[in-house]
């Protein structure tokens, strides 16, 4: 297996999917279009699903005095992408010690009302942190390095709560080859 940033993020994504497979976070009501299971993405969130719009009225039809309802207004419904973890590769540095240091952020988001969103987000981040620190990484080709930080973004918009687990990874780097002609 070739060790690239893409393969690192895929391996971490698969591990997070495995450890969160039984988790259900956020508020869940019968009319939700979400199931509360944690979804894991790489680099960014996918576009949000948008309901189909009704056809706009024909601009060439005769105008009436009856008001036309605003057809651009969307019903309020839960964001189907929540709860989520985004595995985002930030940067890589090759050191003099022949080690490649990679920074990867794990952005966690939960949708819930009030303090429940903060508690669920913190729980999700702590489950990930503990798993990463306990894992043995046999066969991965890279391993976790300290520090491992947990932080919340300063401004949160109710009912969405987002935090980040900042991780550092050590991997072997390319060695210079000397050619003898």
N, C-alpha and C positions, 0 to 999 in steps of 0.2 A: 504494500500500500504506500503510495506516494504521500509524503507529509507536506501538505499545503494549507494555507489558511482556510480554504473551502472545506478540506477534509477534516480539519480541526473543528470547525463550527458544526459540521454535520455529525461528528462523533459526540460532541457535547449536546447537540439537539436531541439525538437519539437517547442519550443517557437521561436527560431531563424528562423526555417523554416517558421513559420507563419508570422513573421514581415518582412521577406525578400521575400515573395512570389511574390510581384509585382516588384521587382528590377531586372534590366538588367544592367550588368557592363562589362566593357572592350570593345575592338574593336569588331565589328560584321560585317563580310562581307558575301556575298552570298555563298562563297565556304567553309565557316567554318563548322566544324562538332560539334560546340558548339552552344548553344542557348543564352548564356549570363545570364541565370538564376543562382542564387546562390545555390550551393549545400552544404549540411551540413553533415559532417561526425563526428564520434566519434573516438577518440584516434589517428587516422592517415589517410592519404590519401590511397584510394584503388590503386591497380596497374594500371598503364596506359594501355590503349588499344593499342595493337600493330597490324599492318596490317599483313595479312598472307604472309609468305615468299613463293617464288617460289621454287620448288624443286632444290636442288643442282645438278650439273652435275654428272653423273655416273663416279666414279673414275676409273672404269675398262674399260671405253670407250676409243677408240684410241684417243691420243692427237693430236690436230691440232695446227697449228701455229697462228691461229686466237685468238686474246685476248678475254678472257671471261669477261664480265662486272662484276663489283663488286656487287654481289647480296645481300650483307649485308647492303648496304646503304639505309637508310630510307628516304622517302620523308619528307620534312618539312611540318608539319601541326600543328594546334593549339592543345594544351593539353585540352582534353575534361573535365578534372576535375575542371578547372578554370571557373568562380570565385568560391571560396569555403570558408567555415568556418569549422575549426576542433575544436570540443569540447574535450579538453584533460584534464583529471583529473590528478593533480600533487601529492597532499599529503593531509593528514588529521591529525589534532591534537586535542586531547581531553584536555580541560582545567579544572582547578579546579572549575570553575563556572558552571560545568555540561553543557558545550556547546562544540559541535564539530565544529571546524573551518576547512573548506575545501577550498583548492586552486584549481581553474580551469582556464586554459588558453583557450581563444578563438582566434585561429590563423586564420587570414583572408588573402586571397591571390587573386589577380586580375592579369590577363594577358592583357596588352595593350601596345601601343607604347608610349614612352617618359613620359611626366608628367601626362598623362591621367591615367596611372596605379597607380601612387601615389595618385592622387586626388580621384579616385574610391575606392582605399583601405581605405583611410582616411574617405571617406563618409560612407562606409560600417561599419567601426569600430564605427563611431559616431552614426549611426542609432542604432546599438546594445547597445552602452553605454547609450543612452537616454532611450531606451526601458527598459533596466534592472533597471535603477534608478527610472523610473516612475511606473513600474509594482507593483501590490499589493501582489502577491504571495499567494493569498487565496487558500488553499487546496494543496499547494506544499509540506509542511512539512519542508521547509527550506527557507531562505531569503538571499538576497544580503547584504553584509557588506562592509563598506569602509575600506581601499582605493580600488578604481577601477582605474587601470592604463592603459593608451594607449601608445604603443611604436612601433617603427619600428626597424627591424633588421638593423644593420649597413651596411652590404654589400648586395646589391640588384643586381640581374642579369636581365638586360633588355631582354625581355619584361615582366618579372614576378616581382611583387612587393608584399611583405608580411609584415604584421604587426600583433601585438598581443594585445588583451584586457585581462589583468590579473585581475581576479575576485576572491573575497573571499566570502564564504557562511557560514552562521551560521545554525546549525541544532542541535536538541536535541541529547544527547549522552546516552549511557547505564548507568543506575544507579545500584550500587551494591545491591544485594538482600541479606538479612539476613535470614537464615533458623533457625527456632526454632524446635528442635527435640523433 
